[in-house]
Amino acid sequence: MEVNINRTPLKARHVSFDKKSKTLKVELTNDVVFLVPTRVIQIFDSANLEEIKNVELLLDGLYLHWPCLDEDLKVQSLVEGIFGMAQWMESLKNRRDRAI
């Protein structure tokens, strides 16, 4: 059986940062909400909490933008679990493997 899925790009409706849990909360336009610990996102590796919390939506919610860091992240990439470049993702995998 062949399934034809009409994939529309995922967009954020709202984004916020929870200082206590150090988590990025992204509310999508399809009503899904997901949380991402900021420690797994490469662009936050040397960022402080004030820089991380200063986030805005770009291009109708396709991207998240941090003006203080001059960085953007594609919402679709975050949902797919892409939190940085290949070397960063490999280091996350290695950290996870050591923790098991």
C-alpha positions in Angstrom: 0.0 0.0 0.0 1.4 3.4 -1.0 0.7 6.3 1.3 0.8 9.8 -0.1 1.4 12.4 2.6 1.1 16.0 1.7 3.8 17.4 4.0 3.4 21.1 4.7 6.3 22.8 6.6 5.9 22.8 10.3 5.5 26.3 11.8 5.7 27.7 15.3 2.8 29.7 16.7 4.6 30.6 19.9 8.0 30.0 21.4 9.2 30.5 25.0 12.0 29.6 27.3 11.6 28.1 30.7 14.5 29.2 32.9 13.8 26.7 35.7 14.0 23.6 33.4 16.2 25.3 30.8 13.8 24.1 28.1 12.7 25.7 24.9 8.9 25.3 24.5 7.6 25.4 20.9 3.9 25.5 20.2 3.2 24.6 16.5 0.4 25.8 14.4 -1.1 22.2 14.3 -1.5 22.5 18.1 1.4 20.2 18.9 3.7 21.4 21.7 7.2 20.1 22.1 10.0 20.8 24.6 13.7 20.8 23.8 16.4 21.0 26.6 18.6 23.9 25.6 21.7 21.9 26.5 21.3 19.8 23.3 21.1 22.7 20.9 24.5 23.7 19.5 24.0 27.4 19.1 23.4 27.6 22.9 26.6 25.9 23.8 28.2 29.2 25.0 25.0 31.3 25.4 23.7 32.7 28.6 20.1 32.4 29.8 19.3 36.0 28.9 20.4 35.4 25.3 18.5 32.2 25.0 15.2 33.7 26.3 15.3 36.5 23.7 13.8 34.5 20.9 11.4 35.5 18.1 9.6 33.9 15.2 10.7 34.6 11.6 9.0 33.9 8.3 5.5 33.2 9.7 6.9 30.7 12.2 9.2 28.7 9.9 12.2 29.8 11.9 13.2 30.7 15.4 15.5 33.7 15.7 17.8 34.8 18.5 18.9 38.4 17.7 21.5 38.6 20.5 23.2 35.4 19.1 22.5 36.3 15.4 21.3 32.7 15.0 18.3 31.0 13.4 16.9 27.5 13.7 14.4 25.9 11.4 11.4 24.6 13.3 11.2 21.5 11.1 14.8 20.6 12.0 14.2 20.9 15.7 11.1 18.6 15.4 13.2 16.1 13.4 15.8 16.1 16.2 18.5 18.1 14.4 20.1 20.2 17.0 23.4 21.2 15.3 26.0 20.3 12.8 27.1 16.7 12.2 30.0 16.8 14.7 27.7 18.2 17.4 25.1 15.5 16.7 27.8 12.8 17.0 28.9 14.3 20.3 25.3 14.1 21.6 25.1 10.5 20.5 28.3 9.7 22.3 27.1 11.4 25.5 23.9 9.4 25.4 25.7 6.1 24.7 28.0 6.7 27.7 25.0 7.4 29.9 23.4 4.1 29.1 
